[in-house]
Amino acid sequence: MTVSIDPDISVLVACTRPELIEGILRALVSESDSVSCELLVGGSVGNLCLSSNKVAVTLVESDPAQLNQTRELLVGMARGPVLAFLDDDAVPQPGWLRAAASLPAGSREIWTGPETPTRSTPGALLAAQVAASILAEGYWGHIGVGDRQVRWYEVPFCNLILRRELLDQVGMPDADMVWDLDDFDFCRRAEDQGATFRTRQDLRIRHDRYPDRISQWLTRKMRERHRTGSKLVRYPELYLQIPSVVLAAALPWVGLAALASTGKHRWHFASACGATYLLLVANEAHNHKLGKPEALQFGVTLIALHLTSTAALQVGIATGLADKARGLPDKNAPTRLGRI
């Protein structure tokens, strides 16, 4: 098969880890007999050597800290009517390319799909299993299974597919925007333009977000939720529209207020709340059809996630308030530390 002059789909990857791109190319080549596509990679690609007679490859050297600027460059060079954004550590699974390219002409839907861990260690698999629970973080981003409508804040740029005409209408995030706000900004503006959002099971990717040890994963989630707290303060116009963030931020204080208002019955109230929470966790483990040892691991990890995430979120809110009061710029602005 020769590479099509007009590909059915353009796959766009902003790259900080060039050693991972070959895996993405192999995944695309495996389906290229039925779908013509091109791969455009921007960022740290100076030493990257990739070629294929089935998938056209374009490499664009750019500042990896300027994530949104890199994506804008790639969009300007893309030739396909369907545009698919991937992270450099997100590898499409079998069927992904055919499903992505099937987005109908004129569609105002933006598609995404679920993820599986790159690693097969017990810690990575347990982390992915806990993360896939709706009780973990209260939304379907990264974890949505099946074929269903999702909300604008549940479609990440690591696996986002849309028609070019919709992208042209919405416009890319500003090049000066902090790198970890881009998908929320874009999808919120897309919703304002009448776009809808869907997760599809056949758009599954393998995503390197699950370390080998649970302690490493919890540390990562702690950093993420600390950052979420800071962003809640800096960008309330976005984050106050996300129910799970608002709930997690308010729940500890609501709980303390309720505990204080119950007077001498406060410990009965606290015991009832604790028992209800443990029952919910146990029921979630049961829904995953786990044996007793696995169910205990699942439950303990889910509780640990809630504790670390809630604490980190509160610290992040305090940090964000302090930084804002001192007039400090966002540390994730591309003119500062770039992508971390």
Disulfide bonds with the S-S distance in Angstrom:
none
